[in-house]
Amino acid sequence: MNSVNQQHEIVTDSQIKERANIMKAMAHPSRLKMIDALAHGERCVCDLQTLIGHDMSTVSKHLSVLKKAGIVVSDRRGKQIYYRLKVPCILNFFHCIESVIEANK
């Protein structure tokens, strides 16, 4: 057994599928841009629409994918819907990706 297996429990197929679903939800430039914006605090849908530059329908679809994956949560205030990261530690994943990018230069 290598040192990685000694430090961590064996991951189940179900956990692997859940991980893949979360990564699939993030695997779009517009959704990554929204997650990055939400790293700085909650945003209303109108702000995210301006940031992404797509129509409201497209932005709503992207947010729905992120919400279904458990990456964001929403809160309605009057006519506006605000989004925030459900689990901000998702940003640690981005730091790791940046390390991979840097290591490959």
Helices and strands as residue ranges (DSSP letters): H 3-7, H 13-26, H 29-38, E 43-44, H 45-52, H 56-68, E 72-77, E 80-85, H 90-103
